[in-house]
Amino acid sequence: MAVPVRVLSSMATRGLLEELTQVHAEHRGVPVAFEAVGGVEAARRVSAGESFDIVVLAADAIDRLAQAGHLDASSTRDIVRSEVGVAVRADAPRPDIGSEDALRRAVLAADRIGYSTGPSGTALMALFARWGIAGEVESRLVQAPPGVPVASLVARGDVTLGFQQMSELLGMPHIAIVGQMPAPVRITTVFSAALCTGAPAREAALALLDFLDSPQTDEAKRRHGMSPAR
């Protein structure tokens, strides 16, 4: 039996990669063992030397792992661009977020604000600092634990306003997606893929990497709330 291609990703691309790796496995007859965890945990496991063939993470995390020698930098492909969306409970009023000023007012009016441990959360904290409201909202911030969707905090009522990748908000029950952040402060994350140094199934992994970067996958990427990074 063929050795499976082992793929590790963060949660933002989980739905997309579950679909695409299954399609590729069925068409090529090569099994794929796919796992998604929090981005911080994924980077830790790769850094610790756990054996994978392909890693898909935010581009800056891929770059750091490649610089440390854990990934083959020459194999890196930018796979998708992902925007951050804003969500509330399905039964809650939807705030105006149509402009930077409106979004700032919505943040200041929120009882509790949910954000992630990933790159979108880091960018959001930088935005609050730039707005000069970091101290004012600090006591109302709720960071989702690694691997826990911000959408689940919104759905339970643990937070009144949640920020996360659109791909992680789509299809989640009991929430309403208000929309993407407005253009002047839009948070966009590029997710990249790369081969691990010494990937056990290198040739099969290269074929999968080519597929993930191909135009054949564009429709699926858009359906999952992202866009091709090419």
N, CA, C and O of each residue as an XYZ file, in Angstrom:
920
protein
N       0.850     -1.193      0.000
C       0.000      0.000      0.000
C       0.888      1.247      0.000
O       1.922      1.278      0.667
N       0.480      2.269     -0.750
C       1.270      3.491     -0.849
C       1.360      4.188      0.503
O       0.418      4.178      1.295
N       2.510      4.787      0.741
C       2.712      5.563      1.968
C       1.893      6.847      1.859
O       2.002      7.552      0.856
N       1.083      7.166      2.857
C       0.272      8.384      2.764
C       1.122      9.644      2.824
O       2.154      9.683      3.493
N       0.671     10.670      2.116
C       1.286     11.991      2.215
C       0.728     12.641      3.478
O      -0.487     12.779      3.623
N       1.605     13.035      4.383
C       1.166     13.647      5.638
C       1.143     15.158      5.489
O       2.150     15.772      5.136
N      -0.012     15.754      5.759
C      -0.211     17.195      5.604
C      -0.674     17.771      6.932
O      -1.589     17.245      7.565
N      -0.036     18.854      7.345
C      -0.415     19.550      8.572
C      -0.755     20.992      8.227
O      -0.021     21.650      7.489
N      -1.874     21.486      8.765
C      -2.248     22.876      8.514
C      -2.816     23.510      9.768
O      -3.087     22.837     10.762
N      -2.990     24.825      9.697
C      -3.714     25.533     10.755
C      -5.208     25.430     10.474
O      -5.617     24.918      9.432
N      -6.012     25.916     11.401
C      -7.458     25.729     11.298
C      -8.089     26.548     10.180
O      -9.143     26.176      9.665
N      -7.463     27.657      9.797
C      -8.064     28.547      8.799
C      -8.289     27.854      7.465
O      -9.251     28.166      6.763
N      -7.409     26.912      7.100
C      -7.527     26.230      5.814
C      -8.054     24.804      5.954
O      -7.994     24.023      5.004
N      -8.563     24.467      7.120
C      -8.980     23.081      7.365
C     -10.044     22.608      6.380
O      -9.872     21.572      5.736
N     -11.149     23.359      6.254
C     -12.235     22.915      5.386
C     -11.796     22.765      3.942
O     -12.135     21.787      3.276
N     -11.040     23.741      3.464
C     -10.552     23.697      2.093
C      -9.651     22.493      1.865
O      -9.822     21.763      0.888
N      -8.696     22.282      2.758
C      -7.736     21.203      2.554
C      -8.354     19.830      2.774
O      -7.934     18.859      2.144
N      -9.335     19.732      3.648
C     -10.049     18.462      3.776
C     -10.656     18.060      2.439
O     -10.591     16.899      2.034
N     -11.247     19.043      1.759
C     -11.861     18.775      0.463
C     -10.816     18.476     -0.611
O     -10.924     17.479     -1.325
N      -9.808     19.336     -0.723
C      -8.846     19.191     -1.816
C      -7.956     17.965     -1.667
O      -7.639     17.310     -2.660
N      -7.549     17.646     -0.446
C      -6.707     16.452     -0.281
C      -7.491     15.187     -0.582
O      -6.930     14.219     -1.095
N      -8.785     15.183     -0.268
C      -9.613     14.020     -0.593
C      -9.775     13.873     -2.106
O      -9.684     12.770     -2.646
N     -10.017     15.004     -2.786
C     -10.149     14.975     -4.248
C      -8.866     14.453     -4.881
O      -8.902     13.597     -5.766
N      -7.735     14.975     -4.421
C      -6.449     14.561     -4.982
C      -6.195     13.077     -4.730
O      -5.737     12.359     -5.619
N      -6.493     12.624     -3.520
C      -6.267     11.214     -3.186
C      -7.106     10.304     -4.058
O      -6.633      9.257     -4.500
N      -8.354     10.694     -4.312
C      -9.238      9.855     -5.135
C      -8.771      9.815     -6.588
O      -8.846      8.775     -7.242
N      -8.290     10.952     -7.087
C      -7.879     11.025     -8.493
C      -6.522     10.376     -8.737
O      -6.308      9.756     -9.779
N      -5.605     10.517     -7.783
C      -4.249     10.001     -7.973
C      -4.032      8.627     -7.365
O      -3.045      7.956     -7.668
N      -4.954      8.207     -6.506
C      -4.788      6.909     -5.868
C      -3.694      6.889     -4.816
O      -3.203      5.820     -4.451
N      -3.310      8.049     -4.330
C      -2.290      8.159     -3.280
C      -2.966      8.660     -2.013
O      -3.537      9.751     -2.017
N      -2.917      7.900     -0.938
C      -3.602      8.338      0.286
C      -2.964      9.585      0.883
O      -1.760      9.811      0.761
N      -3.804     10.390      1.532
C      -3.335     11.602      2.208
C      -3.824     11.569      3.645
O      -5.015     11.382      3.895
N      -2.917     11.747      4.584
C      -3.266     11.846      5.999
C      -3.212     13.319      6.378
O      -2.135     13.899      6.513
N      -4.395     13.919      6.549
C      -4.474     15.358      6.788
C      -4.864     15.642      8.225
O      -5.726     14.974      8.797
N      -4.208     16.657      8.806
C      -4.511     17.063     10.180
C      -4.465     18.583     10.266
O      -3.582     19.214      9.686
N      -5.412     19.169     10.986
C      -5.441     20.610     11.218
C      -5.456     20.874     12.714
O      -6.231     20.272     13.457
N      -4.590     21.779     13.144
C      -4.517     22.180     14.554
C      -4.302     23.694     14.585
O      -4.178     24.327     13.537
N      -4.261     24.258     15.756
C      -3.951     25.683     15.861
C      -2.595     25.984     15.248
O      -1.678     25.167     15.326
N      -2.465     27.159     14.638
C      -1.236     27.497     13.944
C      -0.010     27.468     14.840
O       1.053     27.020     14.408
N      -0.130     27.934     16.080
C       0.996     27.932     17.017
C       1.426     26.503     17.313
O       2.618     26.197     17.356
N       0.438     25.626     17.519
C       0.729     24.217     17.794
C       1.357     23.536     16.582
O       2.273     22.726     16.724
N       0.861     23.867     15.388
C       1.430     23.283     14.170
C       2.897     23.648     14.033
O       3.730     22.784     13.760
N       3.218     24.919     14.220
C       4.614     25.359     14.112
C       5.480     24.694     15.173
O       6.627     24.339     14.905
N       4.939     24.524     16.371
C       5.705     23.871     17.451
C       6.040     22.433     17.079
O       7.167     21.981     17.282
N       5.060     21.716     16.534
C       5.277     20.310     16.195
C       6.303     20.155     15.073
O       7.140     19.253     15.106
N       6.231     21.032     14.092
C       7.219     20.979     13.008
C       8.604     21.311     13.548
O       9.581     20.650     13.195
N       8.696     22.322     14.397
C       9.979     22.715     14.991
C      10.562     21.604     15.861
O      11.779     21.470     15.985
N       9.676     20.814     16.459
C      10.125     19.721     17.322
C      10.592     18.507     16.527
O      11.077     17.532     17.101
N      10.444     18.568     15.199
C      10.951     17.484     14.364
C       9.950     16.416     14.005
O      10.329     15.377     13.465
N       8.661     16.646     14.292
C       7.658     15.654     13.903
C       7.624     15.532     12.383
O       7.771     16.523     11.668
N       7.432     14.328     11.903
C       7.567     14.052     10.471
C       6.278     14.347      9.707
O       5.238     13.743      9.967
N       6.361     15.285      8.760
C       5.271     15.589      7.836
C       5.867     15.735      6.437
O       7.083     15.838      6.273
N       5.002     15.742      5.449
C       5.447     15.975      4.079
C       5.176     17.416      3.644
O       6.030     18.052      3.027
N       3.985     17.928      3.965
C       3.587     19.282      3.586
C       3.041     20.005      4.801
O       2.299     19.435      5.600
N       3.416     21.262      4.928
C       2.877     22.112      5.994
C       2.238     23.333      5.341
O       2.826     23.951      4.453
N       1.017     23.678      5.790
C       0.297     24.841      5.267
C      -0.021     25.767      6.437
O      -0.811     25.425      7.317
N       0.604     26.943      6.434
C       0.431     27.905      7.517
C       0.482     29.312      6.943
O       0.729     29.497      5.751
N       0.248     30.296      7.790
C       0.421     31.689      7.362
C       1.832     31.868      6.814
O       2.781     31.257      7.303
N       1.957     32.716      5.790
C       3.223     32.847      5.071
C       4.390     33.184      5.988
O       5.491     32.670      5.790
N       4.175     34.038      6.990
C       5.292     34.404      7.865
C       5.751     33.224      8.709
O       6.941     33.094      8.996
N       4.813     32.356      9.115
C       5.183     31.161      9.876
C       5.952     30.178      8.999
O       6.916     29.559      9.450
N       5.525     30.036      7.745
C       6.249     29.174      6.800
C       7.675     29.700      6.605
O       8.627     28.921      6.583
N       7.817     31.008      6.463
C       9.143     31.605      6.278
C      10.048     31.324      7.480
O      11.222     30.993      7.317
N       9.496     31.459      8.683
C      10.318     31.222      9.884
C      10.767     29.761      9.967
O      11.914     29.476     10.313
N       9.854     28.841      9.647
C      10.205     27.419      9.700
C      11.222     27.062      8.618
O      12.090     26.215      8.831
N      11.113     27.709      7.463
C      12.081     27.469      6.394
C      13.459     28.014      6.782
O      14.478     27.367      6.539
N      13.485     29.203      7.383
C      14.760     29.796      7.805
C      15.445     28.948      8.869
O      16.671     28.924      8.970
N      14.623     28.248      9.667
C      15.176     27.377     10.711
C      15.579     26.007     10.170
O      16.096     25.170     10.909
N      15.340     25.783      8.874
C      15.755     24.537      8.254
C      14.742     23.404      8.316
O      15.045     22.281      7.915
N      13.540     23.687      8.815
C      12.529     22.631      8.934
C      11.759     22.413      7.635
O      11.215     21.331      7.414
N      11.709     23.421      6.780
C      10.984     23.335      5.520
C      11.922     23.658      4.362
O      12.912     24.372      4.522
N      11.588     23.116      3.191
C      12.342     23.386      1.971
C      11.846     24.703      1.380
O      10.782     24.749      0.762
N      12.615     25.767      1.569
C      12.181     27.102      1.146
C      11.910     27.161     -0.351
O      11.029     27.904     -0.783
N      12.646     26.394     -1.152
C      12.484     26.441     -2.610
C      11.147     25.868     -3.071
O      10.729     26.098     -4.205
N      10.479     25.124     -2.195
C       9.203     24.504     -2.563
C       7.995     25.350     -2.187
O       6.865     24.981     -2.505
N       8.210     26.475     -1.519
C       7.104     27.269     -0.974
C       6.166     27.783     -2.068
O       6.614     28.321     -3.081
N       4.887     27.613     -1.855
C       3.858     28.147     -2.760
C       2.855     28.944     -1.941
O       2.405     28.480     -0.894
N       2.501     30.126     -2.398
C       1.389     30.866     -1.797
C       0.101     30.256     -2.327
O      -0.127     30.228     -3.536
N      -0.742     29.767     -1.422
C      -1.922     28.999     -1.822
C      -3.190     29.847     -1.851
O      -3.910     29.846     -2.850
N      -3.472     30.570     -0.769
C      -4.704     31.374     -0.712
C      -4.468     32.688      0.016
O      -3.549     32.828      0.823
N      -5.338     33.649     -0.302
C      -5.458     34.872      0.483
C      -6.748     34.761      1.283
O      -7.776     34.328      0.763
N      -6.686     35.149      2.534
C      -7.841     35.014      3.419
C      -8.104     36.326      4.141
O      -7.203     36.913      4.739
N      -9.345     36.775      4.076
C      -9.743     38.025      4.745
C     -10.355     37.723      6.108
O     -10.918     36.652      6.334
N     -10.231     38.686      7.002
C     -10.841     38.570      8.324
C     -12.268     39.103      8.271
O     -12.526     40.168      7.710
N     -13.185     38.350      8.861
C     -14.576     38.760      8.931
C     -14.983     39.099     10.355
O     -14.260     38.829     11.315
N     -16.149     39.692     10.462
C     -16.698     40.100     11.755
C     -18.028     39.378     11.943
O     -18.848     39.329     11.026
N     -18.240     38.817     13.132
C     -19.454     38.035     13.380
C     -20.085     38.395     14.712
O     -19.413     38.824     15.649
N     -21.408     38.207     14.770
C     -22.183     38.351     16.003
C     -23.088     37.135     16.130
O     -23.198     36.342     15.194
N     -23.731     36.983     17.270
C     -24.718     35.907     17.395
C     -25.833     36.117     16.386
O     -26.140     37.247     16.006
N     -26.436     35.010     15.954
C     -27.471     35.086     14.932
C     -28.655     35.934     15.363
O     -29.313     36.546     14.521
N     -28.942     35.983     16.670
C     -30.106     36.718     17.158
C     -29.753     38.129     17.635
O     -30.597     38.814     18.212
N     -28.514     38.569     17.398
C     -28.074     39.887     17.860
C     -28.177     40.916     16.739
O     -28.120     40.554     15.564
N     -28.329     42.195     17.087
C     -28.298     43.248     16.061
C     -26.948     43.257     15.344
O     -25.910     42.989     15.949
N     -26.978     43.565     14.066
C     -25.737     43.609     13.289
C     -25.210     45.045     13.256
O     -25.877     45.937     12.732
N     -24.029     45.272     13.807
C     -23.497     46.634     13.843
C     -23.049     47.095     12.463
O     -22.784     46.284     11.576
N     -22.972     48.380     12.303
C     -22.430     48.968     11.074
C     -20.905     48.841     11.112
O     -20.259     49.321     12.043
N     -20.338     48.189     10.093
C     -18.877     48.096      9.996
C     -18.428     48.556      8.606
O     -17.365     48.164      8.127
N     -19.241     49.380      7.975
C     -19.006     49.761      6.595
C     -17.871     50.734      6.364
O     -17.480     50.966      5.220
N     -17.334     51.307      7.428
C     -16.206     52.229      7.308
C     -15.290     52.000      8.500
O     -15.662     51.334      9.466
N     -14.089     52.562      8.420
C     -13.161     52.412      9.539
C     -13.744     53.017     10.808
O     -13.649     52.407     11.873
N     -14.343     54.197     10.723
C     -14.926     54.839     11.897
C     -16.063     54.008     12.471
O     -16.193     53.874     13.688
N     -16.893     53.445     11.578
C     -18.023     52.631     12.038
C     -17.521     51.382     12.761
O     -18.058     51.007     13.803
N     -16.493     50.741     12.209
C     -15.940     49.550     12.859
C     -15.364     49.902     14.225
O     -15.546     49.161     15.191
N     -14.676     51.023     14.300
C     -14.101     51.448     15.588
C     -15.211     51.660     16.616
O     -15.073     51.268     17.774
N     -16.304     52.279     16.192
C     -17.436     52.480     17.116
C     -18.031     51.150     17.546
O     -18.409     50.986     18.706
N     -18.118     50.206     16.630
C     -18.675     48.891     16.959
C     -17.800     48.172     17.989
O     -18.308     47.527     18.906
N     -16.496     48.291     17.827
C     -15.570     47.680     18.786
C     -15.733     48.320     20.160
O     -15.792     47.619     21.170
N     -15.804     49.637     20.201
C     -15.934     50.339     21.482
C     -17.265     50.041     22.168
O     -17.363     50.094     23.394
N     -18.291     49.726     21.370
C     -19.616     49.451     21.940
C     -19.779     48.003     22.385
O     -20.715     47.686     23.119
N     -18.877     47.117     21.950
C     -19.028     45.685     22.245
C     -18.681     45.372     23.695
O     -17.693     45.876     24.230
N     -19.505     44.533     24.326
C     -19.239     44.129     25.702
C     -17.986     43.251     25.795
O     -17.166     43.411     26.698
N     -17.856     42.320     24.842
C     -16.705     41.413     24.818
C     -16.316     41.186     23.360
O     -17.173     41.029     22.490
N     -15.014     41.170     23.112
C     -14.491     41.090     21.747
C     -13.638     39.830     21.612
O     -12.662     39.653     22.340
N     -14.009     38.966     20.687
C     -13.273     37.724     20.498
C     -12.279     37.821     19.357
O     -12.561     38.417     18.318
N     -11.104     37.223     19.565
C     -10.083     37.212     18.518
C      -9.251     35.943     18.661
O      -9.335     35.248     19.673
N      -8.446     35.647     17.641
C      -7.734     34.377     17.611
C      -6.274     34.518     18.001
O      -5.751     35.624     18.144
N      -5.622     33.358     18.170
C      -4.195     33.339     18.465
C      -3.366     33.449     17.187
O      -2.144     33.578     17.255
N      -4.012     33.400     16.026
C      -3.305     33.401     14.761
C      -2.910     34.787     14.302
O      -2.995     35.751     15.062
N      -2.473     34.886     13.042
C      -2.004     36.173     12.520
C      -3.083     37.244     12.495
O      -2.780     38.431     12.616
N      -4.352     36.835     12.339
C      -5.420     37.836     12.325
C      -5.556     38.496     13.695
O      -5.843     39.689     13.792
N      -5.347     37.711     14.753
C      -5.426     38.271     16.097
C      -4.299     39.257     16.364
O      -4.512     40.304     16.975
N      -3.106     38.921     15.906
C      -1.965     39.821     16.064
C      -2.207     41.136     15.329
O      -1.932     42.214     15.857
N      -2.724     41.036     14.108
C      -3.002     42.231     13.311
C      -4.109     43.068     13.946
O      -4.065     44.298     13.901
N      -5.099     42.406     14.536
C      -6.200     43.129     15.167
C      -5.703     43.925     16.376
O      -6.095     45.075     16.569
N      -4.840     43.310     17.187
C      -4.291     44.018     18.346
C      -3.478     45.235     17.897
O      -3.505     46.282     18.544
N      -2.761     45.088     16.792
C      -1.989     46.224     16.264
C      -2.921     47.338     15.804
O      -2.609     48.519     15.962
N      -4.068     46.961     15.233
C      -5.048     47.957     14.798
C      -5.617     48.713     15.995
O      -5.738     49.938     15.956
N      -5.963     47.995     17.050
C      -6.499     48.652     18.247
C      -5.465     49.618     18.834
O      -5.815     50.699     19.308
N      -4.203     49.220     18.798
C      -3.147     50.108     19.297
C      -3.042     51.355     18.419
O      -2.874     52.466     18.923
N      -3.141     51.162     17.103
C      -3.067     52.316     16.197
C      -4.241     53.259     16.406
O      -4.099     54.476     16.286
N      -5.404     52.691     16.721
C      -6.578     53.520     16.992
C      -6.480     54.218     18.348
O      -7.240     55.148     18.617
N      -5.567     53.789     19.192
C      -5.427     54.370     20.521
C      -6.458     53.869     21.517
O      -6.753     54.552     22.498
N      -7.020     52.663     21.276
C      -8.059     52.140     22.174
C      -7.632     50.849     22.863
O      -8.445     50.215     23.536
N      -6.369     50.449     22.709
C      -5.929     49.168     23.264
C      -6.196     49.084     24.766
O      -6.698     48.071     25.253
N      -5.864     50.133     25.489
C      -6.091     50.128     26.930
C      -7.565     50.116     27.288
O      -7.967     49.481     28.263
N      -8.373     50.819     26.501
C      -9.798     50.931     26.780
C     -10.522     49.601     26.611
O     -11.466     49.310     27.346
N     -10.083     48.788     25.639
C     -10.803     47.526     25.365
C     -10.120     46.311     25.974
O     -10.643     45.200     25.886
N      -8.967     46.505     26.586
C      -8.173     45.363     27.066
C      -8.971     44.419     27.956
O      -8.872     43.201     27.806
N      -9.755     44.959     28.873
C     -10.493     44.110     29.819
C     -11.649     43.371     29.156
O     -12.229     42.458     29.743
N     -11.982     43.772     27.928
C     -13.109     43.133     27.231
C     -12.651     42.174     26.140
O     -13.477     41.626     25.410
N     -11.354     41.969     26.022
C     -10.827     41.075     24.999
C     -10.867     39.628     25.473
O     -10.534     39.328     26.620
N     -11.280     38.734     24.576
C     -11.310     37.304     24.866
C     -10.588     36.596     23.726
O     -11.069     36.575     22.593
N      -9.441     36.020     24.033
C      -8.694     35.293     23.006
C      -9.098     33.824     23.015
O      -9.027     33.155     24.045
N      -9.523     33.331     21.855
C      -9.901     31.923     21.755
C      -8.664     31.058     21.974
O      -7.599     31.380     21.447
N      -8.771     29.973     22.735
C      -7.622     29.068     22.898
C      -7.195     28.513     21.542
O      -8.016     28.439     20.628
N      -5.937     28.123     21.391
C      -5.469     27.561     20.118
C      -6.362     26.416     19.653
O      -6.675     25.507     20.423
N      -6.765     26.469     18.391
C      -7.599     25.416     17.820
C      -9.087     25.575     18.082
O      -9.887     24.794     17.566
N      -9.479     26.576     18.880
C     -10.896     26.820     19.179
C     -11.383     27.966     18.305
O     -10.807     29.053     18.355
N     -12.430     27.757     17.500
C     -12.906     28.834     16.621
C     -13.495     29.997     17.421
O     -14.233     29.793     18.385
N     -13.161     31.205     17.010
C     -13.788     32.382     17.608
C     -15.304     32.290     17.429
O     -16.063     32.735     18.290
N     -15.739     31.711     16.310
C     -17.173     31.578     16.045
C     -17.896     30.817     17.148
O     -19.056     31.105     17.439
N     -17.223     29.849     17.765
C     -17.869     29.103     18.846
C     -18.075     29.985     20.067
O     -19.057     29.822     20.792
N     -17.156     30.921     20.302
C     -17.333     31.871     21.412
C     -18.501     32.799     21.126
O     -19.273     33.129     22.026
N     -18.632     33.220     19.867
C     -19.755     34.069     19.468
C     -21.064     33.314     19.641
O     -22.024     33.847     20.198
N     -21.104     32.072     19.165
C     -22.330     31.272     19.212
C     -22.805     31.052     20.648
O     -24.006     31.061     20.916
N     -21.860     30.853     21.571
C     -22.221     30.610     22.974
C     -22.560     31.887     23.721
O     -23.072     31.833     24.839
N     -22.280     33.034     23.117
C     -22.513     34.301     23.803
C     -21.368     34.705     24.705
O     -21.510     35.626     25.509
N     -20.222     34.024     24.585
C     -19.055     34.389     25.390
C     -18.475     35.726     24.937
O     -17.874     36.452     25.729
N     -18.661     36.046     23.646
C     -18.249     37.352     23.118
C     -19.404     37.913     22.295
O     -20.221     37.163     21.761
N     -19.462     39.220     22.202
C     -20.542     39.853     21.435
C     -20.113     40.227     20.031
O     -20.951     40.411     19.148
N     -18.779     40.343     19.817
C     -18.242     40.687     18.506
C     -17.006     39.827     18.285
O     -16.075     39.850     19.091
N     -16.998     39.070     17.194
C     -15.879     38.169     16.948
C     -15.167     38.470     15.645
O     -15.801     38.783     14.638
N     -13.841     38.373     15.669
C     -13.012     38.593     14.485
C     -12.248     37.305     14.178
O     -11.545     36.770     15.036
N     -12.393     36.814     12.946
C     -11.649     35.622     12.550
C     -11.642     35.518     11.028
O     -12.387     36.217     10.341
N     -10.782     34.631     10.512
C     -10.757     34.393      9.077
C     -12.160     34.023      8.596
O     -12.865     33.248      9.243
N     -12.555     34.589      7.449
C     -13.874     34.284      6.891
C     -14.074     32.782      6.699
O     -15.174     32.265      6.892
N     -13.008     32.092      6.320
C     -13.100     30.647      6.081
C     -13.508     29.884      7.330
O     -14.092     28.804      7.233
N     -13.206     30.435      8.506
C     -13.548     29.773      9.758
C     -14.925     30.202     10.284
O     -15.474     29.566     11.184
N     -15.466     31.262      9.731
C     -16.797     31.720     10.141
C     -17.900     31.098      9.291
O     -19.002     30.845      9.778
N     -17.593     30.852      8.011
C     -18.604     30.335      7.088
C     -19.162     28.996      7.563
O     -18.418     28.090      7.935
N     -20.470     28.897      7.542
C     -21.124     27.635      7.866
C     -21.253     27.340      9.345
O     -21.822     26.311      9.710
N     -20.750     28.200     10.206
C     -20.857     27.957     11.643
C     -22.269     28.288     12.119
O     -22.788     29.354     11.788
N     -22.902     27.403     12.886
C     -24.268     27.649     13.332
C     -24.354     28.721     14.406
O     -23.399     28.964     15.144
N     -25.513     29.353     14.476
C     -25.869     30.286     15.547
C     -25.086     31.592     15.507
O     -25.061     32.323     16.497
N     -24.441     31.901     14.375
C     -23.771     33.190     14.247
C     -24.248     33.867     12.965
O     -24.784     33.217     12.068
N     -24.047     35.162     12.894
C     -24.309     35.923     11.669
C     -23.016     36.638     11.293
O     -22.414     37.330     12.115
N     -22.601     36.464     10.050
C     -21.410     37.151      9.570
C     -21.824     38.551      9.123
O     -22.603     38.705      8.182
N     -21.305     39.559      9.796
C     -21.650     40.937      9.465
C     -20.975     41.341      8.158
O     -21.547     42.085      7.361
N     -19.762     40.848      7.942
C     -19.033     41.140      6.713
C     -17.544     41.160      6.956
O     -17.079     40.904      8.067
N     -16.795     41.467      5.907
C     -15.353     41.637      6.041
C     -15.058     43.004      6.646
O     -15.894     43.907      6.609
N     -13.880     43.140      7.193
C     -13.454     44.439      7.692
C     -13.343     45.406      6.515
O     -12.980     44.990      5.415
N     -13.646     46.682      6.723
C     -13.633     47.640      5.609
C     -12.226     47.832      5.035
O     -11.224     47.637      5.723
N     -12.180     48.213      3.773
C     -10.925     48.260      3.007
C      -9.762     48.981      3.697
O      -8.644     48.466      3.669
N      -9.974     50.147      4.315
C      -8.814     50.847      4.893
C      -8.096     50.058      5.984
O      -6.904     50.265      6.214
N      -8.809     49.159      6.655
C      -8.203     48.401      7.761
C      -8.338     46.903      7.543
O      -8.240     46.123      8.491
N      -8.561     46.502      6.308
C      -8.752     45.080      6.002
C      -7.521     44.284      6.413
O      -6.388     44.704      6.182
N      -7.760     43.136      7.021
C      -6.672     42.246      7.423
C      -6.671     41.045      6.484
O      -7.618     40.258      6.466
N      -5.610     40.912      5.712
C      -5.482     39.823      4.746
C      -4.281     38.966      5.126
O      -3.184     39.478      5.345
N      -4.500     37.668      5.200
C      -3.428     36.725      5.489
C      -3.203     35.829      4.283
O      -4.153     35.269      3.735
N      -1.956     35.694      3.872
C      -1.606     34.735      2.827
C      -1.186     33.439      3.508
O      -0.323     33.437      4.386
N      -1.806     32.337      3.093
C      -1.424     31.024      3.596
C      -0.599     30.317      2.534
O      -0.997     30.225      1.373
N       0.556     29.819      2.954
C       1.502     29.182      2.041
C       1.694     27.720      2.417
O       1.411     27.303      3.540
N       2.180     26.958      1.451
C       2.490     25.548      1.664
C       3.936     25.290      1.288
O       4.477     25.929      0.385
N       4.556     24.355      1.982
C       5.938     23.993      1.669
C       6.187     22.546      2.067
O       5.521     21.998      2.944
N       7.159     21.948      1.403
C       7.584     20.599      1.756
C       8.472     20.645      2.994
O       9.265     21.569      3.172
N       8.327     19.645      3.835
C       9.233     19.516      4.964
C      10.596     19.049      4.456
O      10.688     18.310      3.475
N      11.627     19.482      5.124
C      12.969     19.004      4.824
C      13.005     17.498      5.080
O      12.646     17.044      6.166
N      13.427     16.745      4.107
C      13.451     15.288      4.261
C      12.079     14.666      4.271
O      11.864     13.657      4.943
N      11.127     15.253      3.530
C       9.759     14.709      3.476
C       9.793     13.239      3.068
O      10.385     12.907      2.041
N       9.170     12.344      3.853
C       9.221     10.911      3.546
C       8.605     10.549      2.196
O       9.093      9.643      1.521
N       7.541     11.242      1.794
C       6.858     10.939      0.527
C       7.025     12.126     -0.424
O       6.041     12.685     -0.909
N       8.273     12.503     -0.685
C       8.555     13.750     -1.383
C       7.905     13.842     -2.760
O       7.278     14.859     -3.056
N       8.023     12.847     -3.598
C       7.497     12.932     -4.952
C       5.974     13.045     -4.956
O       5.407     13.850     -5.694
N       5.323     12.243     -4.135
C       3.864     12.321     -4.035
C       3.443     13.653     -3.439
O       2.413     14.209     -3.820
N       4.231     14.166     -2.508
C       3.927     15.452     -1.886
C       4.061     16.590     -2.895
O       3.265     17.529     -2.880
N       5.060     16.511     -3.768
C       5.224     17.525     -4.806
C       4.016     17.559     -5.736
O       3.566     18.632     -6.139
N       3.496     16.386     -6.074
C       2.311     16.322     -6.933
C       1.112     16.955     -6.248
O       0.325     17.650     -6.891
N       0.966     16.722     -4.953
C      -0.131     17.336     -4.203
C       0.064     18.842     -4.116
O      -0.898     19.602     -4.230
N       1.300     19.276     -3.916
C       1.589     20.711     -3.854
C       1.228     21.394     -5.174
O       0.668     22.491     -5.178
N       1.549     20.747     -6.287
C       1.187     21.284     -7.602
C      -0.324     21.414     -7.735
O      -0.825     22.404     -8.267
N      -1.037     20.422     -7.255
C      -2.499     20.457     -7.335
C      -3.072     21.595     -6.494
O      -3.966     22.308     -6.949
N      -2.568     21.772     -5.276
C      -3.078     22.834     -4.400
C      -2.860     24.215     -4.993
O      -3.594     25.153     -4.681
N      -1.845     24.343     -5.854
C      -1.498     25.623     -6.457
C      -2.087     25.794     -7.856
O      -1.805     26.785     -8.529
N      -2.901     24.838     -8.295
C      -3.394     24.838     -9.680
C      -4.723     25.573     -9.814
O      -5.457     25.718     -8.837
N      -5.037     26.042    -11.040
C      -6.328     26.700    -11.285
C      -7.527     25.791    -11.010
O      -8.636     26.280    -10.791
N      -7.314     24.483    -11.021
C      -8.406     23.542    -10.736
C      -9.006     23.764     -9.356
O     -10.155     23.399     -9.107
N      -8.240     24.355     -8.472
C      -8.689     24.507     -7.085
C      -9.297     25.879     -6.801
O      -9.742     26.140     -5.683
N      -9.319     26.757     -7.807
C      -9.757     28.137     -7.569
C     -11.197     28.219     -7.078
O     -11.496     28.977     -6.156
N     -12.082     27.449     -7.683
C     -13.500     27.509     -7.309
C     -13.698     27.073     -5.860
O     -14.477     27.679     -5.125
N     -12.991     26.025     -5.455
C     -13.103     25.548     -4.070
C     -12.582     26.593     -3.101
O     -13.159     26.798     -2.033
N     -11.495     27.253     -3.468
C     -10.933     28.286     -2.595
C     -11.935     29.416     -2.367
O     -12.092     29.903     -1.247
N     -12.607     29.824     -3.435
C     -13.603     30.900     -3.289
C     -14.813     30.418     -2.480
O     -15.374     31.170     -1.684
N     -15.197     29.194     -2.687
C     -16.345     28.650     -1.959
C     -16.067     28.582     -0.467
O     -16.991     28.674      0.341
N     -14.814     28.424     -0.096
C     -14.440     28.355      1.313
C     -14.070     29.717      1.886
O     -13.466     29.805      2.955
N     -14.439     30.786      1.167
C     -14.270     32.127      1.711
C     -12.893     32.721      1.526
O     -12.535     33.683      2.205
N     -12.107     32.155      0.604
C     -10.757     32.645      0.357
C     -10.609     32.931     -1.143
O     -11.568     32.791     -1.902
N      -9.424     33.326     -1.556
C      -9.183     33.564     -2.982
C      -7.808     33.024     -3.337
O      -6.930     32.963     -2.475
N      -7.602     32.630     -4.597
C      -6.296     32.118     -5.007
C      -5.222     33.177     -4.785
O      -5.461     34.367     -4.993
N      -4.032     32.736     -4.360
C      -2.956     33.676     -4.079
C      -2.068     33.931     -5.283
O      -1.155     34.754     -5.212
N      -2.317     33.242     -6.388
C      -1.508     33.445     -7.588
C      -1.743     34.829     -8.165
O      -1.145     35.183     -9.182
